[in-house]
Structures are given as C-alpha cells and as structure tokens.
Amino acid sequence: MLARGIPEPDAAGNTQSVLTVIRDISERREAEEERAAALAREKEARQTAELLNRIAPILATELDPERLVQSLTDIATELIGAEFGSFIHNLPGADEQPYLFCSLPGISKESLAGFPLPRSAAVVAPVFRGEGVLRSADITQDVRYSGCTAQQSMPHDRLTVRSYLAAPVQSRSGEVLGGLLLGHSRPDKFTERHEKLLAGLAAQAAIAMDNARLFDQSQRIRKELQRSNQELRRANEDLETFAYSASHDLQEPLRTTSLCAQLLARSAAAGLDDNSRTFLDGVIEGTTRMQTLIDDLLAYTRATRQADEVLAPVNAGKVLDGVIHTLRPLLQQNGGRITADALPEVNVHEVHLKQLFQNLIGNALKYRGMEEPHVHISSTESDGAVEFSVADNGIGIEPQFREQIFGLFKRLHTREEYPGSGIGLAICQRIAEQYGGRIWLERSEPGKGSVFCFRLPAARA
C-alpha cells in the first residue's frame, strides 16, 4: 500500500485537516519483482552459457579419452563448487551385474579398489538409465538412497557426502557413456542453477567423448589399415618374386625342349610317319605357346617394378610416336592408320605409358573388322589427372564381357581365331592402378568398334 497526506489550510493559513490518499500498488510491486527475477534468470542463463562456451574448446580439443575424463571431472568439480567429483564409466562386464569403476581427483586408485558400484545401485541407476540430472539435498537422509552400496563402501574418513548431484553423459546415439557424480560434505549445497550447469557440461562432455572415441577408432583403423597394406605389399612382392623367378627358371628347360624338338624334326624328317610328324609338330607348337605365356607373365610381373623410382613428366605425344614407329610393320600389313590429338604430359614412367598404348593399339589392330583398322587417341585433363581415350573400328565386345576382359589370361576367342595369351589388358589395368588411376571400357558394340579409357596423373608443375 502507498499512502500520501495532503494538508488543508484555513483562511488564516493554518492547517485544519489532512487529506489522506491511499493507493494499492501490490500488483505493480509484484510485476517489478517478477521483472527483476526474470532479469536475474536471464543474467544467470547468459553467464552459464558464456561459462560453458569457454569450457567447450577445452573439452573439444582433448582427444585422449583418459585425459578428457580427468579434465571433465576437474572442471565440473571446480565449476559446481563440489568437494569431490567422479566420472564413472559405463563399462559392461562379463557378469549380469557389471561393475563401474570411478576415478576421483586427489584419491588414488588403490584406495578405491574396494569400491565396487553396481549399475543397479539406487544412487546411480537413474543416471545410467539416462533419466537426467539427479540432485539430493542430503543423501544420508534421502529415502531414495537408504542402504545404498556407495554410502556403505565409501572411505568415510575422506568422502563424507551430504549434498549429491549427478548427470548422465549421453552420446548422440543415445548410449550412456558414463555418469558425472559430484558431492559435498555440507547439505543443501547444490541449487537448480548447479543442475543446469552440470546438464550443459554433460552435453558438451558427450560431444567431446564421442569425438575422442571416433578419433581413437580412426587411429586404430588407420594402424590396422597400414598393417594390412604392409602385409599385402609383402605378399605381392613375394608373389611377384616367385612368379618372376619361376618364369625365369622355366625358360632354360623350355628352350632346350624346343631346340631338341626342332633338331629332331630336321634330322629325322624323312624317317617320320604322319602320326610322328603330327606329335612332333605339337611339341614344337606347345613349347612356342609356353614361351609366349612365360614372356607375358614376366611382362606382367615387371609392370610395377619401377613403381618406387622418382617420376618425371613424360610427353604422351612423343611416347605415342615411338609406339607407332614400332607398330609400323603391322600397320602396313593391315593397311591400318593411327590418328591422335595433341596429348599432354603425364607423371608416369615412360615404359609404362608405352605398354598402355602398345597393348591397346595392338589389340585394336588384332581384333580388326571388315574395314581397314583405324585407331584414334585423344585426351582430356581435369582434377590433376589426364583421361586418355583409345577408339577403334574393330569387331567390338559384348556388354557382358566388359569386366572379364581385364582378367589375367582371360580370352573371348580361341587361339585359332586370334593369337595371344590374354594378358595385355591385365597388364594395362595393373599399370593404371599403381599410379592411382584406372582403365575401363567406355563403350563398345559388336561390329562397330570399342573405346577404351584410362586415367593417369597429370604432370606436376
């Protein structure tokens, strides 16, 4: 109430009476109090947000899980004004009631060795069910926690807990990663503001722990991938060495067999009947075919022999000119022609680029159609790589064979139709992939030719 007195004077100027005005201002006062409370809450929320924003980078930059948990516990203890804090990991054990182990700042792990806290304990069960922040003014008098294992097991000479505050740390997926527990020896220590602070801190901790776990997983995956790559590389090197050695060792007895068969054919030609001549011709043909396979296998194993050497830019146009010169007799025999656009430089070994061109152009001339063979080479450059295109007007390839043709010793025709071992495209694929590129059949139609493409790194500036 607000009262105001107004004096009423007489004719002589003396006060004869007082006019009293009484006004009820309770509503205005209540409004002012509500406004002040709202401003206080707003200020408190702003201060809380600013505080959490300062803490967020500290947690976000720590990727070691153990150090992160320790930092989180220390920050929460200091921020809330607790006498002790602990973070209890949600680590499932082997039995039905897995135990959770906590780490408290200032207390050795040895002193907590006899502090098993089952998940079902009333003091932590709601936390690990993700039910939100838990607050008790005096946990020793709180009926919710009477007979709690934690109270019975705690070292009372060092941890006399009255006020209790706990919050779950829950990941984006909903998994409860652990519980953040705070305590104080004085009752009624923690307020609603402390609840909000701890909830915000737990949310930030969840993000930080998720990031730390993802980083840890990525590190483990990276190390495992490195180990697998090293093992695969060793296995490939052993396989290449074996294939190279075996092919090399086979050449000498094969040459001896072939030479003996040819000498026998010459010296005993008149005395051989038709069957003997057929058998001998089969031996000579078989050894010749085996020699071709061995040569191709050696070429395949050599395809990556120079992979670790220093690379220098190679002019693809000049390499193609050299390949055309090598294939000139075959071109004259088939009446074929090769055309090309201006080709850029690429960052590969010259011998490998030569193998790519020679195999693709050689196949185009081999698998010719009714017309005189024509091969055209072009290229486009983008994203630090050069994509070459080799188009021909040959017999084409059925769509169902577009992947099979790159297999080792894979053939779509008999040797009587088209000679060869079926290893040329496998060599091309092996070369392209070792430089981080690839080779593929862009398009093909039976009777209308094919277009093969391969991608290699462009020359570095």
Secondary structure, 3 states (H helix, E strand, C coil): CEEEEEEEECCCCCEEEEEEEEECCHHHHHHHHHHHHHHHHHHHHHHHHHHHHHHHHHHHCCCCHHHHHHHHHHHHHHHHCCCEEEEEECCCCCCCCCEECEECCCCCCHHHCCCCEECCCCCCHHHHCCCCCEEECCCCCCHHHCCCHHHHHCCCCCCCCCEEEEEEEECCCCCEEEEEEEEECCCCCCCHHHHHHHHHHHHHHHHHHHHHHHHHHHHHHHHHHHHHHHHHHHHHHHHHHHHHHHHHHHHHHHHHHHHHHHHHHHHCCCCCCHHHHHHHHHHHHHHHHHHHHHHHHHHHHHCCCCCCCCCCCEEHHHHHHHHHHHCHHHHHHHCCEEEECCCCEECCCHHHHHHHHHHHHHHHHHCCCCCCCEEEEEEEEECCEEEEEEEECCCCCCHHHCCHHHCCCCCCCCCCCCCCCCCHHHHHHHHHHHCCCEEEEEEECCCCCEEEEEEEEECCC
